[in-house]
């Protein structure tokens, strides 16, 4: 078979029989790569935004159910039970704050003051968290100093 001789810097595609310069081939490859990167970034951003939105909505819906329970207890005269629900919820929030501080979050002075106030009120009322989480809650309350 006769193989055609191509000018230097040119190649031919065995599938399409197209002659393309190396520069043009590299430019096309780079444009395709950048296009793929852009599409991937957009898809990834939309996925992350959707995931975050679902997480926020789920958290809010859970909070609505919790607060509905507390309000019903208060309405039915169960202030002590409603108070326990609120204290248990606060235990969870305190643990989350402590984890955030450990990861680098800096508490504002009013946040430290609120934690110190919660600690003082708990000492006055005698509230004690569930033994399974007591150490974590105590560590969180120590942030109020």
C-alpha positions in Angstrom: 0.0 0.0 0.0 1.0 3.5 -0.6 1.3 5.6 2.5 1.0 9.3 1.8 3.7 11.5 3.2 2.4 14.3 5.5 4.1 17.6 6.1 6.1 17.8 9.4 3.8 18.5 12.5 0.7 17.0 10.9 -1.0 13.7 11.6 -4.0 12.0 10.2 -6.8 10.2 12.0 -7.2 6.6 11.0 -10.9 6.8 11.7 -11.8 10.0 10.0 -9.0 10.5 7.6 -8.7 14.1 8.8 -5.4 15.9 8.8 -4.9 18.1 11.8 -1.8 20.0 13.0 -0.5 19.1 16.4 -1.1 22.6 17.7 -4.8 22.4 16.7 -5.1 18.9 18.2 -3.7 20.2 21.5 -5.9 23.3 21.4 -9.0 21.1 20.8 -8.0 18.7 23.6 -7.5 21.7 26.0 -10.9 23.2 25.0 -12.6 19.9 25.6 -10.9 19.5 29.0 -11.9 23.0 30.1 -15.5 22.5 28.9 -15.7 19.2 30.8 -14.3 20.9 33.9 -16.8 23.7 33.6 -19.7 21.3 33.2 -18.5 19.2 36.1 -18.2 22.3 38.3 -21.8 23.4 37.5 -23.2 20.0 38.1 -21.2 19.6 41.4 -22.3 23.0 42.6 -26.0 22.2 41.9 -25.7 18.9 43.6 -24.1 20.5 46.7 -26.7 23.3 46.8 -29.5 20.7 46.6 -28.0 18.6 49.3 -27.6 21.6 51.6 -31.1 22.8 50.9 -32.5 19.4 51.8 -30.5 19.3 55.0 -31.7 22.8 56.1 -35.3 21.9 55.3 -35.1 18.6 57.1 -33.6 20.3 60.1 -36.3 23.0 60.2 -39.0 20.4 59.8 -37.6 18.4 62.7 -37.5 21.5 64.8 -41.2 22.3 64.0 -42.2 18.9 65.2 -40.2 19.3 68.4 -41.6 22.7 69.1 -45.1 21.5 68.4 -44.6 18.9 71.1 -43.3 21.4 73.6 -46.2 23.8 72.9 -48.7 21.1 73.4 -47.2 20.1 76.7 -47.3 23.7 77.9 -50.9 24.1 76.7 -51.9 20.9 78.5 -50.3 22.1 81.8 -47.1 20.0 81.5 -44.6 22.8 82.1 -42.1 20.5 83.8 -42.2 18.0 81.0 -41.9 20.8 78.4 -38.9 22.2 80.4 -37.2 18.8 80.2 -37.8 18.6 76.4 -36.2 22.1 76.1 -33.3 21.1 78.3 -32.7 18.0 76.3 -32.7 20.0 73.1 -30.3 22.5 74.6 -28.0 19.6 75.5 -27.8 18.7 71.8 -27.1 22.3 70.8 -24.4 22.7 73.4 -22.6 19.6 72.2 -22.8 20.9 68.6 -21.3 24.2 69.7 -18.5 22.5 71.6 -17.6 20.4 68.5 -17.6 23.6 66.4 -15.3 25.3 68.9 -13.0 22.3 68.8 -12.9 22.6 65.0 -11.9 26.3 65.2 -15.2 28.3 65.7 -14.6 31.3 67.9 -17.4 32.1 70.4 -18.6 35.7 70.6 -18.7 37.3 74.1 -22.5 37.1 74.1 -22.4 33.4 73.2 -20.0 32.7 76.1 -22.3 34.8 78.4 -25.3 32.8 77.3 -23.5 29.5 78.0 -22.4 30.7 81.4 -26.0 31.8 82.1 -27.3 28.3 81.1 -24.8 26.7 83.4 -25.9 29.0 86.3 -29.6 28.2 85.7 -28.9 24.5 85.6 -27.0 24.7 88.9 -30.0 26.5 90.5 -32.6 24.1 89.1 -30.6 20.9 89.6 -31.1 19.8 86.0 -28.6 17.1 85.0 -28.2 15.8 81.5 -28.6 12.1 80.6 -25.6 10.2 81.9 -24.6 9.1 78.4 -23.9 12.6 77.3 -23.2 14.4 80.7 -19.4 14.7 80.1 -19.9 16.2 76.6 -22.5 18.7 78.0 -20.2 19.6 80.9 -17.3 20.2 78.5 -19.7 22.5 76.5 -20.8 24.4 79.5 -17.2 25.0 80.5 -16.9 27.2 77.3 -19.0 29.8 79.2 -16.1 30.8 81.4 
